[in-house]
Amino acid sequence: MSEGVSLKVKLSLIMVFVEVFLLILSLNECHCIPFNNHGGSLSTDRRSDGFLPEISPNSAPQPLLPLLAPSPFAPFTNITIPKLSGQCTLNFTAAQSLMRTTSTDCWSIFAPLLANVICCPQLEATLAILMGQSSKDTRTLALNETVSKHCLSDIEQILAGQGAESNVNKICSIHLSNLTGGSCPVKDVNEFEGTVDSSKLLAACENIDPVKECCDQVCQNSILETATKLALKASEVLIIAGSHGLTEHSTKVDDCKHIVLRWLAGKLEPSRAKEVLRGLSNCKVNKVCPLVFPDMRHVAKGCGNEISNETECCSAMESYVSHLQKQSLITNLQALDCATTLGMKLQRSNITKDVYSLCHITLKDFSLQGFFSYFAILIRFW
């Protein structure tokens, strides 16, 4: 009984840490245009998309920048000694602080919910930094597949030993390509610096503004330009011919982006590299809704036919949104996109009434506030 109470107290304290953490993050804005413009356009569009949620410029939640505050779970992690392969060439000792941050950002209890916003961006940044820092000695920006397998296993063991989710690689879809060179033809540091304008790349990315970068994309464009140049440097000249050629080229560019990020991580101090990589991932995170929308037949049944039963309709909507909410913690900008996407799906299901207003569903039901309201209820009645 006492253990249950202790765990409940611990989780309650964690909630305080998380809420303070998110409060700090929410003070930062990430708009490419003023948010009241969004509010105005949505109000205008409501005539054609009547069930989109009313988003007031004064009450809209602020976007989340999941990179500027310290990890909130550090006091609750337990360290165990991992069993390492002894075959990984990466220097984990030099990255102890980085690994501790990653393990707390991917803490076992919250990793599945925080994966999209906090855990996976931090893990991906950690892998790039480990590779980049290692390249100072090895002069290579990629590992072979055999060593990569050992390293990914070792990294997961180290993180789990410090309290992280034991299958974090699976949660974050980490593959060998996160450490190998894939199809990118350039993997050597000297060849990299002899092929591209490395000074231009470093100037564009060494000090990025996490807000302006998402709009101006100075560093992102420089990375794409560099990766494209690397992708074209093959022993055989790439001739784009049809969709297969385009797909092959696109894959090479994506693989070369990993190489570019590792090179950057090797040129910057680990703490600065983490800020840059997390800033870039934040731009990527906020571009799309990450939620999976299940079948809507029960919503269409309850809310179709001019909504003959409002109680049945709202019950179906609340159940559906609750299911979405439990999938993952998302940022407020993602929530805006998710609300719009759901609105379009409602339209395609021939639901023409403004069910968002009818059922009092607002933007917060898709985002941080809704998640923590749900979690607080679980703790209160545990």
N, C-alpha and C positions, 0 to 999 in steps of 0.2 A: 504493500500500500504506500509506504514511504517513498519507494522508488518511483511509483507513478506520480506522486505529488511533486517529487524532485524534478522529474522530466517535464511536468506541466509548468513548473516555475521556470525551468530553463528555456522552454519554448516561448513562454511569455516574455522573458527577457530578450530573447532573440527577436521577437516582434518589435520590441522597442528599438533595438539596434537597426533592424531593417527599415523601420519607418523613419528613423532619423537619417539613415543612409539615403533613402529615397527623397526625403525632404531636401537634403543638400543637393542632390542631383536635379531636382525639379526647379531649382532656382536658376538653372542655366537654360537659356532658350536656344532652339535649333530651328529657326525659320529661314527659308530663303525669301519669303515674302511675309509681310505682317500678318499675324494670325487673324486679325479682324477682317482681312480680305477673305479668308476661308469662311468666316462666319457669314459675311455678306453674300458670297457666292452660293453657299449652301441654302441660305434663306431664299434666294432667287430660284434655285433649282428645285426647291420643295414643291413647286407647282407641277413639275414633271416627275419628280421622285418623292412623292408625298410621304413616304414612310422612312426617309432618312432622318436621323435624330436631330433635334434642334440643338445647335451648338452655339452658345452665346459667347461673344468675345470676352465678356466679363467673367463668365463662370467656367470657361473651358479649362481643363487641366493642362498644366505646362508639360512640354515634351521632356522625356527622360534622356539624359546623357549618361550612359552607364559606364563611366570611366574615371570620374574625377575624385571620388571619395574612397577612403580606405575600406578594406573588406570588413564587413560588420560581424563576421562569425568567429573571428580569431580566438576569443576567450574559451570557445567550447570544443576545440579540436584536440584529439588525443593522438600522440605520435607513437607509432609502432615501427619496428625495424623491417624494412622491405627485403624481399629475397630477389636480388638482382642477377641478371644473366652473366655479367662479367664480360659480355661481348659488345656492349655499346661504347662507342668512342666519344660520346658527348660528355662534357665536363659538368656534371650535376653539382659538384661542390661549389663551383664559382657562381652557380645560379640558385643558391639556397633560398635567398629572400624571394626571388621570383617564383620558385616552386611553392613556397609557403603561401604566397598570395593566391596562386592558382588553386591550391588545395582548399583554401577557405572559400574562394569564389565558387568552387564546385563541391561544396560540402554535401555529404551524402543525402541528408533529409530534403534539401531544397534543389539539388542539382537538376532533376527533371523539369521542375517549374522555372528555374532560373537559367536554364540552358541557353535559350535564344538570346537573352538580354545580357547576362553577366558571365556565366561559366564558359560557354564555347568561344566567345570572342577572346577571353583571357587565355584559354588553353591554346588556341591557334596562335596567339601572339607569343606565348611561351615557346612553342615549337620553333617558330621563326627566329626568335632571339637565341635559343640554344644552338640552332644551326649557324646563325650569323656570327655569334661569338666564337664558335668552334672553328669557323673558317679563317680566323686570324692566324691559327696555327696550322691548319690542314691545307689552307688555300683552296678548298673546294666547298661548293655551296649545295652539295647533294650527297646522300649516302646510297650505297647499293641496297637492294631489296632485303638481303639477309640481315645486314646490320640494322636496317630500318625496323624490321620486325622485332629484333631484340630491344632496340631503343624505345619503341612505342610501348612494349610490354613493361620495360623498366620504369618509364615515366608514369604509367598507370599504377604500378606498384608503389612508387614513391608517393604519389598523390594520395592513394588510398591509405597508405600508412600514416598520413597526416590528416585523415578525416574526410577525404574526398570520396565521391561515389566510385565504387569499385569497377564499374564498367563505363567510365566517363568517355572513353574513346568511342564506344558504340553510341552513347547519347549524343555526342557531338559529331558523329559521322567522320571520325578521324581515320584516314587510310594511309597506306604506304606513301602515297603521293605527297603527303604533308612533310615527308623527309627526303624522298627521292627527287630526282630531277624530272621524272616523267618523260615526256616527248620533247622537252626543251633541249635544243642542241648545245647550249652553253651552260656549263656547270662549274667551270674553273674561274677563280677570282681574277686571275691575270687576263684570261681571255675575255671575261665580262668587261673589265675596265678598258680593254683594248678595242672593244666593239661599240660601246655606247658612250655618250657624253655623261660620265659619272658625276662630274662636278655640277652639272646642270640638275641632274636628278637629286643629288644631295641638297643643293640649294632650295629646291622646290619642296623637299620633304623633311628637312631636319627640324624645322620649327613650324608646325602647322597649328592653325587656330581650329579647334574641334567644331566650332560653329560655322565659321566662314568656309572651311574646306568642303563641307557638305553642299554648299551652294556654288562656290567658285571652282572646286575640283582641280585646283592647281597641282597638288601632289598626285591625285588619282590620274589625271591626264598624263603627267610625266611618267608614272609607272606604266600606264598603257602604252605610251610611245616607246619606252625602253623595252618592254616585253615584246612588242611587235617587231622591233628591230632584232632582238635576240632570236625570235621565232623564224625570221627570214634568213638567219645565218646558219644554213645547213650545208652539208657537203654537196647535196644536190639542190639546185635552184628550185624553189617551190613554184610550181605553175598551177594556179587555181583553175580547176576545170570541173564545173558542175558542183552539185551539193556536197559530194564526198570531199572534194578539195577544200571547200569552205569549212566543213566540219573539222577536217584535219588541221587546218590553219588555226581555227578557233581554239582547238584543244591545245595546240602548241603555245598559243598566246597565254592561255590560262595557266599552263604549267610554268611558263616563263615568268608569270607574275609572282609565283612562289619564290622563284630564284631572285627576282628583284627585291622582294620584301626581306629575304634573308641577307642579301648584300647590304641593304639599308640597316638592318638590325646589327650587322657586324661593324658598321661605321659609327654607330651611335652608342652612347652609354646605355646599359640595359634599362635603366629607369626612363630615359628619354625615348628609347626604342619602344617601350611599352606604351607610353603616352601617344606616340605617333600611330602605332598599329591599332590601339584601341580607338583612337579618333577616326581612323579609316574604317574600322569595322562598324563604328556607330553610324556612319553614313550609309553603309550597306544594310544594316539592321532596319533602319527606319524607312527603307524604300518600299517594302511590301508587307502585306499581312501574312504572318507565318502560320495562322491557324488553319486547321483542316475542317471544312464544313461538311458535316454528315448529311445523310438523306433528310429532306425536309417534308416528307409526306405527312407526318403527324401535325406539323405546323400548317401546312396547306389545308388539311382536313379541318383544323380548328378555326382557322382564320379566313377560309374561303367562303364563297356564297354570301358576300356582303356582311360577313361576321354576324351570324344570327345569334351566337352565344359569346359575349365578350369575355366571360369568366373562363370558358374553355379555351378561347384564343390566347388570352394572356398567360394562362397556365402553360400552354404549349410553347409560347415564346420564351417565357422565363426558364423553362426546362432546357430549351435549345441554347439560349445564351449562357446558362449556367454550365452546360457541357463545354462550350467554347472557352469559357473563363478558366476551367480547370485544366485545360491543355497545357498552357504555358503562360508565364508572366510576359506581358508585352509592353512596349513603350506606348505613350499616349499618341504619338504620331502614327504608330502602327494601328492603334485602336481606331483612329479616324478612317484609315484605309479599310480595316475590317468591318466597321459599321457600314461603310459605303458598299463593300462587296456583298455583305448580307442583304442590304437593301436591294441590290440588283437581283440577287437570288430570289428574294421575295416577289419581285416583279415578274420574274420568269415563271414563278409558281402561281401566277394570276391572282396575287394578293394585292389589291389596289388601295386598300385603306391605309391610313397612317398608323400602323400598329405600334411604332415606337412611342408616339405620343399617347395612344390609347392605353398602352401597358406600362407607361412611365419608364421606358428603357432609354437611358442616356449614354453618352460616350464613356462615362466612368464604369459602366457595366462591362465594357470590353477591356478595360485597362487596369492600372495599378490600384486605384481606389476600390474597385469592385473585387479584385483578388484579395486584398487584405481585409475587406469586410467579411468575405467568405471564410478566410483563415481564422479571423478573430472569433467567429461563431464556433468554429471547430474547437478552439482552445477553451472558450467559455463553457461549453457543455461537455467537455472531456471528463 
